[in-house]
């Protein structure tokens, strides 16, 4: 019974992610991209990201965020 409950809870979390809106995915991707772009350009550190490349919103947001983060690093330095 305990295992069945654990599986059901896991399915709920997985299914919630499947219905994430484009805007929400874009925002998540933008945040990851911005951090990666800034940290990579400024040689600060490696950045852990979600890497949800199959999600169009995430990919679009990541690209935009990476550009903006990299640009911010160049402005700051």
NUBADREN-957225 format. One line per 4 residues: number of its first residue (from 1); their letters; for each residue x, y, z of N, C-alpha, C. Coordinates in nm, 2 decimals, decimal comma, padded with zeros to 4 digits. Example, Ala and Ser with C-alpha at 12.3 -4.5 7.8 and 13.67 -1.06 7.14 Angstrom:
BEGIN
1	as	01,32/-00,57/00,78/01,23/-00,45/00,78/01,32/-00,33/00,78; 01,28/-00,22/00,71/01,37/-00,11/00,71/01,29/00,00/00,79;
# end
This chain:
BEGIN
1	xxxx	00,08/-00,12/00,00/00,00/00,00/00,00/00,09/00,13/00,00; 00,20/00,12/00,08/00,29/00,24/00,08/00,34/00,27/-00,05; 00,38/00,16/-00,13/00,44/00,18/-00,26/00,34/00,23/-00,36; 00,22/00,19/-00,35/00,11/00,24/-00,44/00,09/00,39/-00,41;
5	xxxx	00,09/00,43/-00,29/00,07/00,58/-00,26/00,19/00,66/-00,31; 00,31/00,60/-00,30/00,43/00,67/-00,35/00,43/00,69/-00,50; 00,38/00,59/-00,57/00,37/00,59/-00,71/00,27/00,69/-00,76; 00,15/00,70/-00,69/00,05/00,79/-00,72/00,10/00,94/-00,70;
9	xxxx	00,17/00,96/-00,60/00,22/01,10/-00,57/00,32/01,13/-00,68; 00,41/01,04/-00,72/00,50/01,07/-00,82/00,43/01,10/-00,96; 00,33/01,02/-00,99/00,25/01,05/-01,11/00,19/01,19/-01,11; 00,14/01,23/-01,00/00,08/01,36/-00,99/00,19/01,47/-01,02;
13	xxxx	00,30/01,46/-00,97/00,41/01,56/-00,99/00,45/01,55/-01,14; 00,47/01,44/-01,19/00,51/01,43/-01,33/00,40/01,48/-01,43; 00,28/01,45/-01,40/00,17/01,50/-01,49/00,16/01,65/-01,48; 00,18/01,71/-01,36/00,17/01,86/-01,35/00,27/01,93/-01,44;
17	xxxx	00,39/01,87/-01,45/00,50/01,93/-01,54/00,46/01,92/-01,68; 00,39/01,82/-01,72/00,35/01,80/-01,86/00,26/01,91/-01,91; 00,18/01,97/-01,82/00,09/02,07/-01,86/00,13/02,21/-01,83; 00,26/02,23/-01,82/00,32/02,36/-01,79/00,29/02,45/-01,91;
21	xxxx	00,25/02,57/-01,89/00,22/02,67/-02,00/00,35/02,71/-02,07; 00,33/02,76/-02,19/00,45/02,82/-02,27/00,51/02,93/-02,19; 00,44/03,02/-02,13/00,49/03,13/-02,06/00,57/03,09/-01,94; 00,52/02,99/-01,87/00,59/02,94/-01,75/00,72/02,87/-01,79;
25	xxxx	00,71/02,79/-01,90/00,83/02,72/-01,95/00,93/02,83/-01,99; 00,89/02,93/-02,06/00,97/03,04/-02,11/01,05/03,10/-02,00; 00,97/03,14/-01,89/01,03/03,20/-01,77/01,14/03,12/-01,71; 01,11/02,99/-01,70/01,21/02,89/-01,64/01,33/02,89/-01,73;
29	xxxx	01,31/02,88/-01,86/01,42/02,87/-01,95/01,50/03,00/-01,95; 01,43/03,11/-01,94/01,50/03,24/-01,94/01,59/03,26/-01,82; 01,54/03,22/-01,70/01,62/03,22/-01,58/01,74/03,14/-01,59; 01,72/03,01/-01,64/01,84/02,92/-01,66/01,94/02,98/-01,76;
33	xxxx	01,89/03,03/-01,87/01,97/03,09/-01,97/02,05/03,21/-01,92; 01,98/03,30/-01,85/02,04/03,42/-01,80/02,16/03,38/-01,71; 02,13/03,29/-01,62/02,24/03,25/-01,52/02,36/03,19/-01,60; 02,33/03,10/-01,69/02,43/03,04/-01,77/02,51/03,14/-01,85;
37	xxxx	02,44/03,23/-01,92/02,51/03,33/-02,00/02,60/03,42/-01,92; 02,55/03,46/-01,80/02,62/03,55/-01,72/02,74/03,48/-01,66; 02,72/03,36/-01,60/02,83/03,29/-01,54/02,93/03,24/-01,64; 02,89/03,20/-01,75/02,99/03,15/-01,85/03,07/03,27/-01,91;
41	xxxx	03,01/03,38/-01,94/03,08/03,49/-02,00/03,17/03,55/-01,90; 03,13/03,56/-01,77/03,22/03,62/-01,67/03,31/03,52/-01,60; 03,31/03,39/-01,65/03,39/03,29/-01,60/03,38/03,27/-01,45; 03,25/03,27/-01,40/03,23/03,26/-01,26/03,22/03,12/-01,21;
45	xxxx	03,13/03,04/-01,27/03,12/02,90/-01,23/03,03/02,83/-01,33; 03,02/02,69/-01,31/02,93/02,62/-01,39/02,79/02,64/-01,33; 02,69/02,63/-01,41/02,55/02,65/-01,37/02,46/02,53/-01,40; 02,39/02,48/-01,30/02,30/02,37/-01,31/02,17/02,42/-01,37;
49	xxxx	02,12/02,36/-01,48/02,00/02,40/-01,54/01,91/02,28/-01,56; 01,78/02,31/-01,59/01,69/02,20/-01,61/01,71/02,13/-01,75; 01,75/02,20/-01,85/01,78/02,15/-01,98/01,66/02,08/-02,05; 01,55/02,14/-02,04/01,42/02,08/-02,09/01,42/02,12/-02,24;
53	xxxx	01,51/02,07/-02,32/01,52/02,11/-02,46/01,41/02,07/-02,55; 01,33/01,97/-02,51/01,21/01,93/-02,59/01,09/02,03/-02,57; 01,10/02,12/-02,48/01,00/02,21/-02,46/01,03/02,35/-02,53; 00,94/02,38/-02,62/00,97/02,50/-02,70/00,98/02,63/-02,62;
57	xxxx	00,89/02,64/-02,52/00,90/02,76/-02,43/01,03/02,77/-02,36; 01,07/02,66/-02,31/01,20/02,66/-02,23/01,32/02,69/-02,32; 01,32/02,63/-02,44/01,43/02,65/-02,53/01,43/02,80/-02,58; 01,32/02,86/-02,61/01,31/03,00/-02,65/01,36/03,09/-02,54;
61	xxxx	01,31/03,06/-02,42/01,35/03,14/-02,31/01,50/03,13/-02,27; 01,55/03,01/-02,29/01,69/02,99/-02,26/01,78/03,07/-02,35; 01,75/03,06/-02,48/01,82/03,14/-02,58/01,82/03,29/-02,55; 01,70/03,34/-02,52/01,69/03,48/-02,49/01,76/03,52/-02,36;
65	xxxx	01,75/03,44/-02,26/01,81/03,46/-02,13/01,96/03,45/-02,14; 02,01/03,36/-02,22/02,16/03,34/-02,23/02,22/03,47/-02,30; 02,15/03,52/-02,40/02,20/03,64/-02,47/02,20/03,76/-02,37; 02,09/03,77/-02,30/02,08/03,89/-02,20/02,18/03,87/-02,09;
69	xxxx	02,20/03,75/-02,04/02,29/03,73/-01,93/02,43/03,76/-01,97; 02,47/03,71/-02,09/02,60/03,74/-02,14/02,62/03,89/-02,17; 02,52/03,95/-02,22/02,53/04,10/-02,24/02,55/04,17/-02,11; 02,47/04,13/-02,00/02,49/04,20/-01,87/02,63/04,18/-01,81;
73	xxxx	02,69/04,06/-01,83/02,82/04,04/-01,79/02,92/04,14/-01,85; 02,91/04,16/-01,98/03,00/04,25/-02,06/02,97/04,39/-02,01; 02,85/04,43/-01,98/02,82/04,56/-01,93/02,88/04,58/-01,79; 02,87/04,48/-01,71/02,91/04,49/-01,57/03,07/04,50/-01,56;
77	x	03,13/04,44/-01,65/03,28/04,44/-01,65/03,34/04,53/-01,74;
# end
